[in-house]
């Protein structure tokens, strides 16, 4: 890993990383990044990494609480399989 010191005063310090990516994925990135308005592959990948670290969509506290309740119910066996509910109410797949 190396730090890039060749930058203007307004740019943040950057670190170069080496990542192995399947060729097919690189080809998909190359086909797509211009269409999404990026000027380079690196710019597109940096943006994707930012979104991975800090997702643009966050669940509300209420939704997170509901998920925690649901997870606890599942762990305690307090859930009913969907197929059983569908059968009970006469719903067909």
MDTraj code that builds the backbone (N, CA, C; nanometers):
import mdtraj as md
import numpy as np

residues = "UNK UNK UNK UNK UNK UNK UNK UNK UNK UNK UNK UNK UNK UNK UNK UNK UNK UNK UNK UNK UNK UNK UNK UNK UNK UNK UNK UNK UNK UNK UNK UNK UNK UNK UNK UNK UNK UNK UNK UNK UNK UNK UNK UNK UNK UNK UNK UNK UNK UNK UNK UNK UNK UNK UNK UNK UNK UNK UNK UNK UNK UNK UNK UNK UNK UNK UNK UNK UNK UNK UNK UNK UNK UNK UNK UNK UNK UNK UNK UNK UNK UNK UNK UNK UNK UNK UNK UNK UNK UNK UNK UNK UNK".split()
xyz = np.array([
    [0.0859, -0.1161, 0.0000],
    [0.0000, 0.0000, 0.0000],
    [0.0905, 0.1222, 0.0000],
    [0.0566, 0.2197, -0.0810],
    [0.1379, 0.3401, -0.0874],
    [0.0488, 0.4627, -0.0782],
    [0.1037, 0.5699, -0.0236],
    [0.0305, 0.6948, -0.0114],
    [0.0685, 0.7848, -0.1274],
    [-0.0317, 0.8459, -0.1893],
    [-0.0092, 0.9336, -0.3034],
    [0.0097, 1.0758, -0.2519],
    [0.1301, 1.1303, -0.2714],
    [0.1554, 1.2675, -0.2279],
    [0.1502, 1.3645, -0.3441],
    [0.1233, 1.3147, -0.4650],
    [0.1156, 1.3988, -0.5838],
    [-0.0283, 1.4456, -0.5991],
    [-0.0637, 1.5512, -0.5263],
    [-0.2013, 1.5995, -0.5260],
    [-0.2024, 1.7493, -0.5039],
    [-0.3146, 1.8115, -0.5374],
    [-0.3268, 1.9550, -0.5145],
    [-0.3642, 1.9788, -0.3689],
    [-0.3582, 2.1046, -0.3268],
    [-0.3889, 2.1381, -0.1876],
    [-0.5342, 2.1094, -0.1520],
    [-0.6261, 2.1095, -0.2490],
    [-0.7681, 2.0890, -0.2211],
    [-0.8083, 1.9421, -0.2177],
    [-0.7220, 1.8537, -0.2620],
    [-0.7552, 1.7122, -0.2669],
    [-0.7162, 1.6436, -0.1371],
    [-0.7954, 1.5459, -0.0972],
    [-0.7630, 1.4671, 0.0207],
    [-0.6480, 1.3731, -0.0119],
    [-0.5727, 1.3383, 0.0901],
    [-0.4652, 1.2411, 0.0702],
    [-0.5266, 1.1088, 0.0279],
    [-0.4644, 1.0407, -0.0642],
    [-0.5162, 0.9127, -0.1114],
    [-0.4134, 0.8035, -0.0901],
    [-0.4624, 0.6818, -0.0841],
    [-0.3783, 0.5642, -0.0713],
    [-0.4105, 0.4700, -0.1850],
    [-0.3090, 0.4262, -0.2534],
    [-0.3281, 0.3318, -0.3631],
    [-0.3355, 0.1905, -0.3048],
    [-0.4372, 0.1167, -0.3482],
    [-0.4494, -0.0227, -0.3067],
    [-0.4549, -0.1105, -0.4314],
    [-0.4051, -0.2302, -0.4181],
    [-0.4121, -0.3262, -0.5281],
    [-0.5218, -0.4260, -0.4955],
    [-0.6116, -0.4439, -0.5891],
    [-0.7242, -0.5348, -0.5705],
    [-0.7356, -0.6229, -0.6931],
    [-0.7487, -0.7507, -0.6728],
    [-0.7704, -0.8428, -0.7846],
    [-0.9209, -0.8561, -0.8063],
    [-0.9624, -0.8321, -0.9302],
    [-1.1033, -0.8338, -0.9665],
    [-1.1184, -0.9224, -1.0892],
    [-1.2214, -1.0075, -1.0915],
    [-1.2422, -1.0903, -1.2098],
    [-1.2528, -1.0044, -1.3362],
    [-1.1921, -1.0499, -1.4424],
    [-1.1893, -0.9756, -1.5688],
    [-1.3300, -0.9392, -1.6147],
    [-1.4229, -1.0304, -1.6003],
    [-1.5608, -1.0042, -1.6428],
    [-1.6201, -0.8849, -1.5677],
    [-1.5900, -0.8732, -1.4384],
    [-1.6406, -0.7610, -1.3604],
    [-1.5768, -0.6302, -1.4064],
    [-1.4474, -0.6317, -1.4341],
    [-1.3798, -0.5108, -1.4841],
    [-1.4417, -0.4681, -1.6164],
    [-1.4720, -0.5634, -1.7025],
    [-1.5351, -0.5313, -1.8305],
    [-1.6716, -0.4677, -1.8090],
    [-1.7474, -0.5187, -1.7113],
    [-1.8780, -0.4604, -1.6809],
    [-1.8635, -0.3181, -1.6272],
    [-1.7640, -0.2975, -1.5416],
    [-1.7388, -0.1632, -1.4882],
    [-1.7026, -0.0689, -1.6019],
    [-1.6135, -0.1136, -1.6909],
    [-1.5716, -0.0297, -1.8034],
    [-1.6885, 0.0037, -1.8957],
    [-1.7805, -0.0902, -1.9135],
    [-1.8980, -0.0654, -1.9979],
    [-1.9938, 0.0347, -1.9326],
    [-1.9925, 0.0414, -1.8011],
    [-2.0951, 0.1144, -1.7282],
    [-2.0531, 0.2531, -1.6789],
    [-1.9282, 0.2728, -1.6402],
    [-1.8967, 0.3952, -1.5659],
    [-1.9200, 0.5236, -1.6461],
    [-1.8958, 0.5229, -1.7770],
    [-1.9238, 0.6430, -1.8573],
    [-2.0734, 0.6733, -1.8581],
    [-2.1538, 0.5684, -1.8694],
    [-2.2992, 0.5871, -1.8744],
    [-2.3522, 0.6477, -1.7448],
    [-2.2816, 0.6239, -1.6347],
    [-2.3254, 0.6777, -1.5054],
    [-2.2633, 0.8129, -1.4744],
    [-2.1887, 0.8669, -1.5691],
    [-2.1353, 1.0009, -1.5537],
    [-1.9993, 1.0101, -1.4866],
    [-1.9303, 0.8996, -1.4698],
    [-1.7963, 0.9028, -1.4116],
    [-1.6931, 0.9281, -1.5209],
    [-1.5843, 0.9932, -1.4825],
    [-1.4791, 1.0218, -1.5800],
    [-1.3729, 0.9135, -1.5834],
    [-1.3730, 0.8254, -1.4839],
    [-1.2730, 0.7182, -1.4810],
    [-1.3251, 0.5983, -1.4031],
    [-1.2626, 0.4865, -1.4272],
    [-1.2935, 0.3638, -1.3539],
    [-1.2659, 0.3866, -1.2046],
    [-1.1535, 0.4497, -1.1738],
    [-1.1167, 0.4742, -1.0330],
    [-1.2223, 0.5573, -0.9614],
    [-1.2716, 0.6606, -1.0293],
    [-1.3745, 0.7457, -0.9685],
    [-1.4999, 0.6643, -0.9360],
    [-1.5408, 0.5787, -1.0275],
    [-1.6596, 0.4956, -1.0064],
    [-1.6388, 0.3988, -0.8905],
    [-1.5216, 0.3378, -0.8853],
    [-1.4944, 0.2409, -0.7790],
    [-1.4854, 0.3109, -0.6435],
    [-1.4236, 0.4300, -0.6381],
    [-1.4188, 0.5057, -0.5120],
    [-1.5598, 0.5360, -0.4623],
    [-1.6484, 0.5766, -0.5538],
    [-1.7860, 0.6067, -0.5159],
    [-1.8570, 0.4821, -0.4641],
    [-1.8341, 0.3685, -0.5300],
    [-1.8950, 0.2430, -0.4850],
    [-1.8444, 0.2056, -0.3459],
    [-1.7163, 0.2261, -0.3206],
    [-1.6605, 0.1964, -0.1885],
    [-1.7183, 0.2893, -0.0824],
    [-1.7360, 0.4166, -0.1151],
    [-1.7988, 0.5101, -0.0203],
    [-1.9402, 0.4629, 0.0155],
    [-2.0158, 0.4191, -0.0845],
    [-2.1523, 0.3721, -0.0609],
    [-2.1533, 0.2446, 0.0223],
    [-2.0492, 0.1631, 0.0082],
    [-2.0398, 0.0408, 0.0873],
    [-2.0114, 0.0745, 0.2337],
    [-1.9227, 0.1710, 0.2575],
    [-1.8866, 0.2111, 0.3929],
    [-1.9986, 0.2916, 0.4578],
    [-2.0621, 0.3779, 0.3811],
    [-2.1676, 0.4656, 0.4323],
    [-2.2860, 0.4611, 0.3369],
    [-2.3702, 0.3572, 0.3490],
    [-2.4811, 0.3397, 0.2543],
    [-2.5713, 0.4631, 0.2475],
    [-2.6149, 0.4997, 0.1261],
    [-2.6996, 0.6174, 0.1109],
    [-2.8391, 0.5987, 0.1704],
    [-2.8815, 0.4742, 0.1876],
    [-3.0128, 0.4460, 0.2446],
    [-2.9922, 0.3759, 0.3784],
    [-3.0516, 0.4316, 0.4798],
    [-3.0406, 0.3735, 0.6131],
    [-3.1806, 0.3379, 0.6628],
    [-3.1884, 0.2263, 0.7334],
    [-3.3153, 0.1860, 0.7918],
    [-3.3450, 0.2728, 0.9131],
    [-3.4711, 0.3012, 0.9331],
    [-3.5111, 0.3804, 1.0494],
    [-3.4917, 0.2979, 1.1764],
    [-3.4865, 0.3664, 1.2895],
    [-3.4753, 0.2965, 1.4179],
    [-3.5934, 0.2018, 1.4367],
    [-3.7116, 0.2446, 1.3922],
    [-3.8317, 0.1607, 1.4037],
    [-3.8159, 0.0324, 1.3211],
    [-3.7667, 0.0451, 1.1991],
    [-3.7466, -0.0730, 1.1150],
    [-3.6415, -0.1659, 1.1764],
    [-3.5331, -0.1074, 1.2304],
    [-3.4299, -0.1895, 1.2952],
    [-3.4856, -0.2613, 1.4179],
    [-3.5711, -0.1923, 1.4946],
    [-3.6349, -0.2555, 1.6102],
    [-3.7252, -0.3704, 1.5662],
    [-3.8030, -0.3483, 1.4589],
    [-3.8904, -0.4542, 1.4067],
    [-3.8092, -0.5751, 1.3609],
    [-3.6959, -0.5497, 1.2960],
    [-3.6102, -0.6604, 1.2527],
    [-3.5544, -0.7365, 1.3720],
    [-3.5155, -0.6656, 1.4759],
    [-3.4633, -0.7309, 1.5962],
    [-3.5717, -0.8167, 1.6613],
    [-3.6946, -0.7643, 1.6677],
    [-3.8067, -0.8405, 1.7239],
    [-3.8331, -0.9655, 1.6406],
    [-3.8328, -0.9498, 1.5098],
    [-3.8555, -1.0621, 1.4196],
    [-3.7471, -1.1688, 1.4366],
    [-3.6219, -1.1249, 1.4463],
    [-3.5106, -1.2178, 1.4643],
    [-3.5268, -1.2951, 1.5956],
    [-3.5653, -1.2243, 1.7022],
    [-3.5848, -1.2888, 1.8330],
    [-3.6987, -1.3898, 1.8260],
    [-3.8077, -1.3530, 1.7602],
    [-3.9206, -1.4451, 1.7446],
    [-3.8789, -1.5704, 1.6690],
    [-3.7997, -1.5521, 1.5633],
    [-3.7535, -1.6670, 1.4855],
    [-3.6656, -1.7578, 1.5710],
    [-3.5743, -1.6972, 1.6462],
    [-3.4841, -1.7756, 1.7306],
    [-3.5588, -1.8517, 1.8387],
    [-3.6689, -1.7954, 1.8881],
    [-3.7479, -1.8590, 1.9935],
    [-3.8556, -1.9514, 1.9378],
    [-3.8635, -1.9625, 1.8063],
    [-3.9620, -2.0508, 1.7454],
    [-4.1029, -1.9955, 1.7467],
    [-4.1164, -1.8649, 1.7624],
    [-4.2482, -1.8008, 1.7674],
    [-4.2951, -1.7542, 1.6297],
    [-4.2529, -1.8214, 1.5272],
    [-4.2943, -1.7836, 1.3924],
    [-4.3726, -1.8970, 1.3287],
    [-4.4443, -1.8637, 1.2238],
    [-4.5240, -1.9611, 1.1509],
    [-4.4759, -1.9607, 1.0063],
    [-4.4488, -2.0783, 0.9498],
    [-4.4043, -2.0824, 0.8098],
    [-4.5079, -2.0214, 0.7160],
    [-4.4608, -1.9518, 0.6136],
    [-4.5482, -1.8872, 0.5168],
    [-4.6453, -1.9864, 0.4546],
    [-4.5965, -2.1053, 0.4204],
    [-4.6841, -2.2064, 0.3593],
    [-4.8019, -2.2399, 0.4502],
    [-4.7798, -2.2463, 0.5818],
    [-4.8879, -2.2751, 0.6761],
    [-4.9911, -2.1619, 0.6782],
    [-4.9447, -2.0393, 0.6748],
    [-5.0344, -1.9241, 0.6740],
    [-5.1158, -1.9225, 0.5442],
    [-5.0489, -1.9486, 0.4327],
    [-5.1180, -1.9488, 0.3035],
    [-5.2253, -2.0561, 0.3016],
    [-5.1933, -2.1725, 0.3542],
    [-5.2914, -2.2814, 0.3574],
    [-5.4090, -2.2463, 0.4468],
    [-5.3816, -2.1876, 0.5646],
    [-5.4857, -2.1489, 0.6581],
    [-5.5859, -2.0515, 0.5970],
    [-5.5356, -1.9573, 0.5159],
    [-5.6206, -1.8558, 0.4580],
    [-5.6589, -1.8817, 0.3133],
    [-5.6259, -2.0008, 0.2644],
    [-5.6675, -2.0396, 0.1295],
    [-5.5981, -1.9621, 0.0178],
    [-5.4769, -1.9225, 0.0410],
    [-5.4010, -1.8472, -0.0592],
    [-5.3154, -1.9449, -0.1389],
    [-5.3237, -1.9348, -0.2715],
    [-5.2444, -2.0231, -0.3565],
    [-5.1211, -1.9507, -0.4055],
    [-5.0187, -2.0281, -0.4306],
    [-4.8932, -1.9708, -0.4819],
    [-4.9070, -1.9316, -0.6249],
])
top = md.Topology()
chain = top.add_chain()
for i, resn in enumerate(residues, 1):
    res = top.add_residue(resn, chain, resSeq=i)
    for name in ("N", "CA", "C"):
        top.add_atom(name, md.element.get_by_symbol(name[0]), res)
traj = md.Trajectory(xyz[None], top)
